[in-house]
């Protein structure tokens, strides 16, 4: 893993080492999984990965915001935002538990 960032190529390499598929097959598998997740989220579906967490898309309404430099009020358009909620098992792992 390069630095402190896990990349697609790192995931592909892990699949290659752990499962034994070719590097090309491993890369295709990772791309396919990420594509399925992305497509489901675009359709507004929840994506739940057991022992990891849940991805959802939330609708945020229009509101008034404020430019912090000038103090001027600025309208913020409605938008969709991606939300990740980790499972309790993932929370324990991140916090040094043994789950």
C-alpha positions as CSV (number, residue, x, y, z in Angstrom):
1,X,0.0,0.0,0.0
2,X,1.4,3.4,-1.0
3,X,1.4,5.9,1.9
4,X,-1.7,5.9,3.9
5,X,-4.2,5.5,1.1
6,X,-5.7,2.2,-0.1
7,X,-6.1,2.3,-3.9
8,X,-7.9,0.2,-6.5
9,X,-4.6,-1.3,-7.5
10,X,-3.9,-2.2,-3.9
11,X,-7.3,-4.0,-3.8
12,X,-6.6,-5.7,-7.0
13,X,-3.2,-6.8,-5.8
14,X,-4.7,-8.2,-2.6
15,X,-7.3,-10.2,-4.6
16,X,-4.4,-11.5,-6.7
17,X,-2.4,-12.6,-3.7
18,X,-5.3,-13.9,-1.6
19,X,-7.4,-15.7,-4.2
20,X,-4.9,-16.5,-6.9
21,X,-6.6,-15.0,-9.9
22,X,-4.5,-13.4,-12.6
23,X,-3.7,-9.7,-12.1
24,X,-6.1,-8.8,-14.9
25,X,-8.9,-11.0,-13.5
26,X,-8.3,-9.5,-10.1
27,X,-8.5,-5.9,-11.5
28,X,-11.6,-6.8,-13.4
29,X,-13.2,-8.2,-10.2
30,X,-12.5,-5.1,-8.2
31,X,-13.8,-2.9,-11.0
32,X,-17.0,-5.0,-11.2
33,X,-17.6,-4.8,-7.5
34,X,-17.0,-1.1,-7.3
35,X,-19.3,-0.6,-10.4
36,X,-22.1,-2.6,-8.8
37,X,-21.8,-0.6,-5.6
38,X,-21.8,2.7,-7.5
39,X,-24.7,1.7,-9.7
40,X,-26.8,0.7,-6.7
41,X,-26.1,4.1,-5.0
42,X,-27.0,6.0,-8.2
43,X,-30.3,4.2,-8.2
44,X,-30.9,5.3,-4.6
45,X,-30.5,1.8,-3.1
46,X,-28.8,1.1,0.2
47,X,-25.6,-0.9,0.0
48,X,-25.0,-3.0,3.1
49,X,-21.7,-4.9,3.5
50,X,-21.9,-7.3,6.4
51,X,-19.3,-6.5,9.2
52,X,-18.3,-3.4,7.3
53,X,-21.1,-0.9,7.1
54,X,-23.9,0.6,5.0
55,X,-23.7,3.2,2.2
56,X,-26.8,5.3,1.6
57,X,-27.7,8.4,-0.5
58,X,-29.5,11.1,1.4
59,X,-31.4,14.0,-0.2
60,X,-30.6,17.4,1.2
61,X,-33.0,20.3,0.6
62,X,-32.2,23.8,-0.5
63,X,-31.1,26.2,2.2
64,X,-29.4,29.5,2.8
65,X,-25.7,29.4,3.6
66,X,-23.3,32.0,4.5
67,X,-19.9,32.9,2.9
68,X,-17.5,32.7,5.8
69,X,-15.2,35.4,4.3
70,X,-17.8,38.0,3.5
71,X,-20.8,37.0,5.6
72,X,-23.0,37.2,2.5
73,X,-25.9,34.9,2.4
74,X,-25.8,32.4,-0.5
75,X,-28.4,29.9,-1.6
76,X,-27.3,26.3,-1.5
77,X,-29.0,24.1,-4.1
78,X,-30.7,20.8,-3.1
79,X,-28.4,17.8,-3.6
80,X,-27.8,14.2,-2.9
81,X,-25.0,13.2,-0.6
82,X,-23.3,9.9,0.1
83,X,-23.4,8.7,3.7
84,X,-21.5,5.8,5.2
85,X,-22.5,4.3,8.5
86,X,-19.9,1.8,9.8
87,X,-21.1,-1.5,11.4
88,X,-20.6,-2.0,15.2
89,X,-17.9,-4.6,14.3
90,X,-16.0,-2.0,12.1
91,X,-16.3,0.6,14.9
92,X,-14.7,-1.9,17.4
93,X,-11.9,-2.8,14.9
94,X,-11.1,0.9,14.3
95,X,-11.1,1.6,18.1
96,X,-8.7,-1.3,18.8
97,X,-11.2,-4.0,19.7
98,X,-10.9,-7.6,18.7
99,X,-14.1,-8.0,16.6
